[in-house]
Amino acid sequence: MRVLQTTVLLAIIVLSSTANAQDKAAPDTQSWKASPSQQFTAEESATLARTARDKAEALERARDRRMRAISKGICTGC
């Protein structure tokens, strides 16, 4: 009986972690890539680049903030 319960528990854990991994790896349905035939002016191109850079910096700041919050609970200092 214990072997059956352990097997079922392991199967549930493995299947749920696989389902979570598939959700995170799913491709983004909304793509902002420009088509090759679309032309941008220098101002539009600069605006798009600035927007992408700002977004990347915001993501990096959010990641750093989360990492600092996590490490405060782990690290006690040198």
CYANA upper distance limits for C-alpha pairs under 8 A (distance plus 0.5 A):
  1 MET  CA      5 GLN  CA      6.86
  2 ARG  CA      6 THR  CA      6.53
  3 VAL  CA      7 THR  CA      6.55
  4 LEU  CA      8 VAL  CA      6.65
  5 GLN  CA      9 LEU  CA      6.59
  6 THR  CA     10 LEU  CA      6.62
  7 THR  CA     11 ALA  CA      6.63
  8 VAL  CA     12 ILE  CA      6.71
  9 LEU  CA     13 ILE  CA      6.78
 10 LEU  CA     14 VAL  CA      6.60
 11 ALA  CA     15 LEU  CA      6.50
 12 ILE  CA     16 SER  CA      6.48
 13 ILE  CA     17 SER  CA      6.66
 14 VAL  CA     18 THR  CA      6.63
 15 LEU  CA     19 ALA  CA      6.66
 16 SER  CA     20 ASN  CA      6.76
 17 SER  CA     21 ALA  CA      6.64
 18 THR  CA     22 GLN  CA      6.71
 19 ALA  CA     23 ASP  CA      6.86
 20 ASN  CA     24 LYS  CA      6.94
 21 ALA  CA     25 ALA  CA      6.73
 22 GLN  CA     26 ALA  CA      6.59
 34 ALA  CA     38 GLN  CA      7.16
 40 PHE  CA     44 GLU  CA      6.25
 40 PHE  CA     45 SER  CA      6.34
 41 THR  CA     45 SER  CA      6.57
 42 ALA  CA     46 ALA  CA      6.56
 43 GLU  CA     47 THR  CA      6.60
 44 GLU  CA     48 LEU  CA      6.63
 45 SER  CA     49 ALA  CA      6.61
 46 ALA  CA     50 ARG  CA      6.50
 47 THR  CA     51 THR  CA      6.56
 48 LEU  CA     52 ALA  CA      6.67
 49 ALA  CA     53 ARG  CA      6.57
 50 ARG  CA     54 ASP  CA      6.52
 51 THR  CA     55 LYS  CA      6.63
 52 ALA  CA     56 ALA  CA      6.67
 53 ARG  CA     57 GLU  CA      6.59
 54 ASP  CA     58 ALA  CA      6.57
 55 LYS  CA     59 LEU  CA      6.73
 56 ALA  CA     60 GLU  CA      6.66
 57 GLU  CA     61 ARG  CA      6.60
 58 ALA  CA     62 ALA  CA      6.67
 59 LEU  CA     63 ARG  CA      6.64
 60 GLU  CA     64 ASP  CA      6.57
 61 ARG  CA     65 ARG  CA      6.55
 62 ALA  CA     66 ARG  CA      6.74
 63 ARG  CA     67 MET  CA      6.62
 64 ASP  CA     68 ARG  CA      6.57
 65 ARG  CA     69 ALA  CA      6.73
 66 ARG  CA     70 ILE  CA      6.68
 67 MET  CA     71 SER  CA      6.47
 68 ARG  CA     72 LYS  CA      6.55
 69 ALA  CA     73 GLY  CA      7.51
 70 ILE  CA     74 ILE  CA      7.25
 71 SER  CA     75 CYS  CA      5.97
 72 LYS  CA     76 THR  CA      7.71
